[in-house]
Amino acid sequence: MRRIDLETLADTVSQELATSSVKRDKAGEFAADNHHCLRTHKLFSALIPLELDGGGCKHKEMAAFLRKIAKSNASTALALAMHQHLVAAAVYNHGKGRPGRKLLDKVAAAEAVLISTGANDWMESNGHATRTDGGYIVTAHKPFASGSPAAVAVVTSARYDDPVNGAQVLHFSIPLQTEGLSFADDWDTMGMRESGSQTMLLEKVFVPDEAIILSRPRDGYGAIFDVVLPCALPLIMSVYLGIAEEAVKVAITQASKRMSDEVAPYLVGEMLNLLTTAQVTVDDMLAIANDLDFVASIETTNAILMRKTITVNAVMNTVEMAMETAGGSSYFRKLGIERMLRDIHAAQFHPMQEKRQHRFSGRFALGLDPIR
């Protein structure tokens, strides 16, 4: 397979993703045609190495691509980022001689879209699994399954009370066609309205033993996140950085129409400082991830989580400032900043939320288990 040039492709894809976006946002409709566009350009397999029949793109290249297309359609960029973070983690694990190849082969063979349910599946997960012959029966409700209308498989988790090892969390991957798996069609939200991040419902779903990726203790810190978070958060935060950059661009255009307003330069200057904070911090996150050549450790994870919180605050404040800088015109939906303001607020709900991160980092600095 030929290596995908994401930098060149970004402009073409951005133009395609913007079509009918305003109409879908108002209706809260999933951008199915955008996912068809991404599949046509083989973007779901772009992060997979060439030797595994993927696009051979680097982690930083994907982050830059997400940042660019988020300016045209943040919902689709976010849904793609949620898929890519699963691919990135599998690439990392495969490169370290751990399981991951099976998932990568599935994506490369058919541009298969993956979904995760990480927002409410932090250390303790939710739902419940009971043991049965050859596997487990799982019942759970999993919110924020971004891109679910286009997906073919899900990577998620559930609690299990092991009679020998005690309280566990089982991580597993199953096809979306699995009996008992459905969706609530409940994605009616303030922002990211085209992302299809509805709640996934598992009602007595059979998960075979071979689908179990990992079983870990429910209490305390789970080392799986030392792989997941450095892979995921730089990609996800790149989407929100793209939104903030677009908001600043629009705001400066509007402010330039009020050159006699002596306050406008102060507003622009403050806004640019906030944006620079976000840009520097996201770049630093990507440097830590090092194109998926990082040391998976709690130290790395803590560094990523702190920068995630800084980024979230910076991008949210940037877009708020963009609205003030643009003036009253920003209150009209046609300018676009109103939508960016709605979309940017989703950034705070990716793990970990600010106060939880403060607690995590503070406990770690004090030599305590960061979660317990």
N, C-alpha and C positions, 0 to 999 in steps of 0.2 A: 504494500500500500504506500502511496506517495504521502510525504509529510504535508500537513495542512498549514498554510500560511495564514495564521489568524489575524495578523496585522492588516493584510490586504483585504481579507474577507470581512473585517469588521464594518467597513463603510457600506458594503453591499447588503449585509444582513441588517444593519441598523435601518436602512431605508425600507426594507421589507417588513420589519417588525413594527414600524410606526403606522402602517396602514390600518385604518378602522380602530385604532387604539382608544380614541376618545369615546367612541360609541360603546365599545366593550366595557370600558371603565364605568360608564354611567349605568350600564345594565348589570355589571358584575359578572360578565361572561368570561369563561375560560378562553384563552387565546390559542385555540386548537390549530389554526392555520400557521401561527408562529412556530409551533412545535414541528409542524410539517416542514417548514422552512429549515429549521435547525437539523432535522433528520436528513433532508435533501443534501445539505452541505456536510453531512457526516460529523456534526459537531458533538454528538453524544459520545462518540468514541475518540474524540480529538486528543484526550490526555493519555490514551493507551499507547504504549511503546510500539514503534513500527514493527518490531519482531513479533509482536502479538496481534498484528493486523490492525493496529490503531493509527491515529493521526500523527503520533510522535511529538506532540506539543509539550512544552514545559509548563510547570505550575504558574510561573510568573506571566507567561504568555496568555494563559487562560484568564488570569486575574485581570490583565490589561484588556482582554477582549470583553469580559463581563462589565468592566468599568465603562467601556465605550458603548456597548449596546444598551446599558442601563439608561443612557441619556435619551434613547428613543422609546424604550419600553422596559421599565424597571421590573414589572411583574414577570415577564418572560426571562429577564436576566436572572432574577432571584430563583425561579424554578430551575433554570439551567444550573445555577450555582449549587443548588441542593442536590441535584443529580451528580454534578462533577465532584463534590466533596466525597461521595461514596466511591467514585472511581479513583480519586486521588489516594484515598486510604488503601484501596485494594492494590494500586500500583506500588505504594510504599511497602505494604506487607509482602507482595510478591518479590520485590527487590531485596527484601531481607530474608527470603527463604521461607516465608510463612504463607498460609493459605490466602488466596486472593485471585489466583489464575482463573478459577472457575467463573467467578463473577465477571472478570475482564473478557473472557471468551464469549460470554453471553451478550455483553454489550457490543463487542466488536463484530459479532456475526450478524446482528440484525438492528444495530443502532437502538438497542433496547433501552428504554427510559426507566431509571430506578427512582424510587421515592424512599424517604426516611421519615421518621416521626420523632426527631430528637428534641424538639422544644419542650415537650412534657415527659420525656423519657430520660431525664438526667440520671444521676447515680442510682436512684431507687426504682426507676421505671414505674409503670403502672400496669393494670390488668393482672390476670392470674392464670397460671398454667397448672394443669394436673396431669399426672403420669398415666399413660395408657400403653397398650401393647404397641411397640415400635415407635413410640414418640410421645407427644403431649397434646392435650386439648387446651386451647387458649381462648380466653374471652377477655376482650379489652376494647376500649375506645381511645383512638389515637388522633389527636388534633394536629393541624398544620402539616398535612401530607401534600406538600407543594408539587404541582405538576401531575397530580394523581389521575386526571382524566386521560392522560396520554401514556401512562406508565404500564409496564408489563410485570414488574416485580417490586417487592417492598423489602427493605431491611429495617427490622424493628426489634423489640424486646418485650419481655413480660416477666413478672415475678413467679418464682417457684419455691415452694417450701420443701426442700430436699430432706427426706427422713434421716439421712446420714450427715450431710454437710450443712444443714440448716438453711436459713434464708438465702436464696440465690436470685440472680437475674440471668435469664436465658436470652442470648442474642441469636437471631435467626433471620433467614431470607426465604421468602416463599413467593410463588407466582400470584398475580392478582386474580387469576381465574380460580383460585382455591375456594372450595365450597365453604360457605359461611362468612366469606370476606365481602364486605360491601362498603358503600360510602353514604354519608348522611346528607350530602348536598346542602351543606349549611354555611358555605363560604359567602357570607354577606357582611362585609367588613368596611372599616374606614378606608384602608388603603390596600395596595397590592391586589386589587380586585380581579385582575386577569390571571392570577397565578394558580387558581384551582386548588388552593390549599385547604381542602375540606377535611372533615374528620373521617378517619377510616375506622370501620366497625368490624371487629372480629368476634363472631358469635359461635363459640364451640368449634373453632377451626383446628383441624388436625395438622400438627407440625411434626413431620417425621424426624427421627434421630439424625439423619444425614443432613437435615437443614439447619441444625444447631451449629452456629459459628463459634460460640463461646458460652461457658457458664462461669459466673464469677460471684463472689459474696456480695450480698445486697448492701451491707453496712460498710462504711468507710469508702475510701477512694478507689476507683476502678482504673487500672492502668491502661485500659483500652482507649481512654480519652487522651492519653499521651500521644496516640497516633491520630485519632479523629480530629481533635481541635486544631493542631498545627496545620493539618491538611485543609480543614473546612473554613475556619474563621477568616483567613486572609482572602479567600475567594468570596465569601459572603459579604465581608466588609467592603470589598472592591465595588460591589453593586451599589451600596449606599454612598460610597465616595463619588461614583459616577452621577448619581442623582444630585448630590450637593454641588458638583462642578457645573452641571447644567443649570441649576438654580442661580448660581452666581453669574453665569453668562447672561441669563435673561435679566437679572437684576441690574447689572452694569449697563446693559442696553437701555433699560428704562431710566436709570439714574442719569445717563448721558443726555437725556432730553430735558434735564432740569439743571443745566450748568450754572444758572444763577443762584441755585440753592446752596448756601454756604455750609449747610449741614451734610449734604450728600457725600462729599469726600470723606468725612469722618465715618459715615455709615459703610462706605465701600471699603475703607481701610480696615475697619474692625471685622467686616465680613471676610476679607481676604486673609486676615490673621487666623481666623477660625478654620477656614478652608485649608490653609497651609498646615495647621496642626493635624488635621485629618489626613492629608496627603503624606506627611512625614511619618505618621504613625502606621498607616497602611503599608508604606514602603518598608518600614522596619519589620512589620509582621512577615512580609514576604521574604525579607532577608533572613529572618529566623527560620522560616520554613525551607529556605535554601533549595528551591526546586526539588522538594521531597527528599533531600539529603540532610535530614536533621537527626539529632539524637532524641529519641522518644523518652522523655523523662518528665517528672513533675516540675522540674525547674523550667523546662521549655514550655510546658503547658501554662504555668503561672505567668511567664513573660507574655505569652500570647493573650491570655485572658485580661491582663492589665491593659494591654494595648487595645483590646477590643472595647473595653469600657471607655477609654480615652477617645477612641474613634467615634463611638456612638454619640457621646456628648458633643463632640466637635461637629459631626455632620448634622445632627439635629439642630444645634445652635446656628450653624451656617445657613440652613434653609429658613429657619425663623428670621435670621438677620436679612436674608435675601428678600423676604416678604416686606420687611420694614424698609429696606433700601429701595425696592421697586415702587413703594408707595401704594396708593389706593388701587392702582390698576392690578396689583397682585391678588386682590380679593375676587377678581373675576376669573372664572374657570378657564376662559379662553387663553389667558396668558400662560397657564401651565404651572405656575408656582404653587397654586392651591393643591393640585394633585401631587406635586413633589413633596409638599408638606405632609400630606396624608400618607404617602408611601414611606417617607423617611422614618416615621414613628414606629414602623415595624422592626427597625434595627434593634431596639431595646429588648425585644423578646427572645432573641437568640441566646442560648446559654453562653455565659452566665449573666443574669441580670445584675445590675450595678451593685446593689447591697450584698448580694450573695457573693459576688466577686471580691468585694472588700473583705468580707468575712473569710473567704477562701485564702486570699493572699495574706491577710493578717495572721491567721492561724498558722499558715505555712512558715511565715517569717519568725513566728514564735516557737517553732519546732513542734507544733501540734499536727495531728491529722487534720487536713484542711476541710474535711467534710463532716466528720463525726461531731 
